Each structure stands twice: as structure tokens, then as C-alpha cells.
Amino acid sequence: MSVNKITLPIIFMAILSVAAMIFIHINEASLISFPVANLVPYVSISLVLIIIFNLSMRQALTMYVASIIALITIAHFYVIPGLKISDEQVKLVANTKHLLLSFIALLPIFGLVKIPAHKIFKSIIYLIGSLITWGFFSFLIAKMELPVIKLADNMFSSIGMISPFQDIWFSPLQFALIGMSAMTLLILVIKSSNNIYLLAIAFLAAFAIAHMSSLSIILFAILSSVLCLSSAMISSRNMAFNDELTGIPGRRSLTHYSEELSSQYAVVMIDIDFFKRFNDKYGHDAGDDVIKLVASKIAKTGNRGRAFRYGGEEFTLVFDGKLIDDVRETIEDLRVQLESYPMAIRIQRRPPKSASESRNRRQTPVKQDIVKVTCSFGIAESMLGSSDFKAAIKRADSALYKAKKGGRNCVRTAQT
Ligand SMILES: Nc1nc2c(ncn2[C@@H]2O[C@H](COP(=O)(O)OP(=O)(O)OP(=O)(O)O)[C@@H](O)[C@H]2O)c(=O)[nH]1
């Protein structure tokens, strides 16, 4: 068992959440009529569970747990009746909700974002970021009097319901946050550009927290849970089916995919040339860099080709519905592209001889080198009346062998 990257921020959040709840309980329990204290065991137990799942490296489970807890906690919050309070108390309750929901909203987010453990500072930025986002959204909605909100208000009142946009709580603190909010939003957008779930949840959280209505909170709870669950499913599927080094589908995916193929397809086996020599000269890490670069190029092959890492320095391309003649040109183009692509790799240096040499090295950037790599290709196609994919792979492998024998950096087909 080892502490993975998101464990420490979660522990940090757990301590903050429990401390905040105890504080709220001590200070406001007499003013509010629902038992805030009930949430303490919920959140504490759930955070302990999250930490345990994280310690056992079950990140997908962590996300499931985080999202289910978000749902249960919010449901608990709103199912408990008896909010008979004065105006002053409404404000206090609103404050309590803001605080609690900020933490709860952050749980799934922290389940999704892999923040390096040593950067607890980053967690604080995310916390402040989501609070500022909330400030920005409530300001926008409350102050701009968007026509769409009036429309929604009318719609809700016409069916006898209270609009979630009514009585938006708006404090002077939000004014102070507005200047910074645009910047924070921008940072959130940039940081989460390849994590659409984070972005969606941050926005939903901001929306829900800004409105403080059961409807928007429930909407948030449902949507964030769905987003977390789907993210968990996608990430566990990716973990099982994608190759760890290159990120492209691995051998297991290929087997899966072969079962969905039509009766006509072309399959290409690709192998990096003289890779052993390359590894010996530049080191294993540089070898890994090359495998990643080659994989990214192969994955971009057009003509509706699907790329897989077959294993080691071998890749497979599958063209469903195509035959050798349909893909020959595509593969020749890919070969030329790889051959002429200058790859930047990090060069490993020999171990430092002394402490002072080691210090000096840390100040100089890691050396890079530009290398050229070539690949050999073997193409085969499905046999009439046979759906045996393994046999097609074997034929492509034999064609690849011919390409290696024929001098490498060339394409051979199972026919020739
Ligand atoms: N860096 C790195 N090397 C790998 C990986 N998988 C396999 N290899 C290395 O790839 C090399 C493959 O070598 P060989 O099968 O002898 O073939 P080759 O040197 O490419 O020669 P030809 O295929 O005949 O052109 C071996 O040295 C493996 O250790 C990997 O994931 N990363």
C-alpha cells in the first residue's frame, strides 16, 4: 500500500470539513432547527472510506464513493423538515449551507483532479477558486437581471412553484470577489480543459450554491453524481482497456474490437526498427518516449484505422470494412511520416560522481536530443468466409517479418 497522489488533499479536506462542522455545530446549533451535527458522522465516515479506497489505489471506487456521499449528504440536508426560522436565522442557515456545500461540492472534484500530494497549496487554491466561482455566478445572476431568469420566474409561478431564482442571497463579500472571479474562472477553465467533468461540476456547484434552493441543489446533486459515476466508469474502463504507457487501446481492447469486426477488414502489424539498439544507446526512458511518440502518430492514422499497442514496440492498426488495396497508400504515408519526423527525447546521463556534480546538474536543464525512428509494416486482410482474426494477425506478422528481412523501414503485404 502506498499513498497515492490525491490522498493528502483529501485528508486535508477531511480535517477542514470536520473542523468546520464542529465549529458550526458549536456556534449555530441553537439557532437552526435541523441537526447539523448529524452530518459530522456522515462526512467523517465517508472521508475515512475515501482515504481507505485511495490508499488501496482504487481510484475508480473513490469516485463512486465520493459521488454517492455527495448525494446522500445533500439529500439528508434537504429531507430533514422544520426550517421554521426568522429572517436573521435564514441568513445563518444560508451561510451554513454555503460552507457545507462548498466542501461537499469539492469532494467529487477532489476525486477527479489528481493534485500532487506535496502541493496542498493547490487544494487551497481550488477551494478558494470554487468559492469565487460561486460568488461570480451569484453576482451575474442576481445583478444582471437576465431576461431568461425573469422568464423562468414566470414559468415557475404559473405552475404554482417557487422559482429557484427568487430571493438570491447576495452579500457584500461577493462584491469583493467579483474582480478576482473572472481570473479564477479563466484559470479553472484552462486547468480543466481536458477534464470536462471537473469543469461541469465546478459550474454546477457554483450554480447550486448560488441559488440555495432545493431544486437547484437536487439538480446539482443528481448531475454531479451522474458526472462522477460516468467519469468513474470511463476511467475504470480506460484503466482496463488502455495501454498505460501510450494511452492508446491495448491488447485487451484489440481482442474486444476483433469480436465486433465485420467480415471484411485489413490488419497491419507495425514494429519499431532496431529498437533494442536504441534502448541500449539512449536508455529505457528515452525508449519509452519514442514508443509514446510513435503511438501518437499511429493513433492519428486516417482512413478510419483503429490503433492498438500490441505489446513492447509493436502496434496494430485495424481497418474495418477495408482490404489491403484500400489501406496500402495510408500505410505508406504513415511510414514516410514516421521516417521524416524528428523526435525530441530526453537523454539519460551517467550517475553523478560527487555531491557537487549532482548539485550542478540540478541547475542545468535535462539534455534533449533529436532522433529519427523508422518502422516496418506488415499488412494482411480477412479471408473470404473466415472470421478468424488471430489467423489474420499471424499473416500480418509474417508480412512484417518479410519487411524486416527486406531491409526494414518498408511495407510488405501478406500477398506479396
Ligand atoms: N523502452 C522500452 N523498451 C521496450 C519496451 N517493450 C519492449 N522494449 C524493448 O524493445 C526491444 C525489442 O528488441 P527486438 O525485439 O530484438 O527488436 P529490435 O531491436 O527492434 O530489432 P528489429 O525489430 O529486428 O528491427 C527489446 O530490447 C525490449 O527490451 C518498452 O515498453 N519500453
The ligand as an SDF file (V2000), in Angstrom:
LIG
                    3D

 32 34  0  0  0  0  0  0  0  0999 V2000
   11.9420    1.3420  -23.5050 N   0  0  0  0  0  0  0  0  0  0  0  0
   11.1700    0.2910  -23.7350 C   0  0  0  0  0  0  0  0  0  0  0  0
   11.6830   -0.7780  -24.3910 N   0  0  0  0  0  0  0  0  0  0  0  0
   10.8850   -1.8190  -24.6430 C   0  0  0  0  0  0  0  0  0  0  0  0
    9.5370   -1.8610  -24.2580 C   0  0  0  0  0  0  0  0  0  0  0  0
    8.9990   -3.0350  -24.6520 N   0  0  0  0  0  0  0  0  0  0  0  0
    9.9700   -3.7140  -25.2760 C   0  0  0  0  0  0  0  0  0  0  0  0
   11.1150   -2.9980  -25.2980 N   0  0  0  0  0  0  0  0  0  0  0  0
   12.4280   -3.3380  -25.8680 C   0  0  0  0  0  0  0  0  0  0  0  0
   12.3060   -3.4330  -27.2640 O   0  0  0  0  0  0  0  0  0  0  0  0
   13.3890   -4.1950  -27.7370 C   0  0  0  0  0  0  0  0  0  0  0  0
   12.9170   -5.0740  -28.8700 C   0  0  0  0  0  0  0  0  0  0  0  0
   14.0290   -5.6350  -29.4520 O   0  0  0  0  0  0  0  0  0  0  0  0
   13.9740   -6.7330  -30.5820 P   0  0  0  0  0  0  0  0  0  0  0  0
   12.6960   -7.4950  -30.4990 O   0  0  0  0  0  0  0  0  0  0  0  0
   15.2390   -7.5040  -30.5120 O   0  0  0  0  0  0  0  0  0  0  0  0
   13.9110   -5.9630  -31.9170 O   0  0  0  0  0  0  0  0  0  0  0  0
   14.6130   -4.6650  -32.4920 P   0  0  0  0  0  0  0  0  0  0  0  0
   15.8490   -4.2940  -31.7740 O   0  0  0  0  0  0  0  0  0  0  0  0
   13.5720   -3.6380  -32.5770 O   0  0  0  0  0  0  0  0  0  0  0  0
   15.0480   -5.1300  -33.9110 O   0  0  0  0  0  0  0  0  0  0  0  0
   14.1360   -5.3700  -35.1660 P   0  0  0  0  0  0  0  0  0  0  0  0
   12.7260   -5.4920  -34.7150 O   0  0  0  0  0  0  0  0  0  0  0  0
   14.6530   -6.6080  -35.7520 O   0  0  0  0  0  0  0  0  0  0  0  0
   14.3360   -4.1930  -36.0500 O   0  0  0  0  0  0  0  0  0  0  0  0
   13.9090   -5.0090  -26.5570 C   0  0  0  0  0  0  0  0  0  0  0  0
   15.1860   -4.5110  -26.1980 O   0  0  0  0  0  0  0  0  0  0  0  0
   12.9060   -4.7010  -25.4410 C   0  0  0  0  0  0  0  0  0  0  0  0
   13.5400   -4.6190  -24.1770 O   0  0  0  0  0  0  0  0  0  0  0  0
    9.0270   -0.7260  -23.5290 C   0  0  0  0  0  0  0  0  0  0  0  0
    7.8610   -0.6520  -23.1340 O   0  0  0  0  0  0  0  0  0  0  0  0
    9.8720    0.3130  -23.3220 N   0  0  0  0  0  0  0  0  0  0  0  0
  1  2  1  0
  2  3  2  0
  2 32  1  0
  3  4  1  0
  4  5  2  0
  4  8  1  0
  5  6  1  0
  5 30  1  0
  6  7  2  0
  7  8  1  0
  8  9  1  0
  9 10  1  0
  9 28  1  0
 10 11  1  0
 11 12  1  0
 11 26  1  0
 12 13  1  0
 13 14  1  0
 14 15  2  0
 14 16  1  0
 14 17  1  0
 17 18  1  0
 18 19  2  0
 18 20  1  0
 18 21  1  0
 21 22  1  0
 22 23  2  0
 22 24  1  0
 22 25  1  0
 26 27  1  0
 26 28  1  0
 28 29  1  0
 30 31  2  0
 30 32  1  0
M  END
$$$$
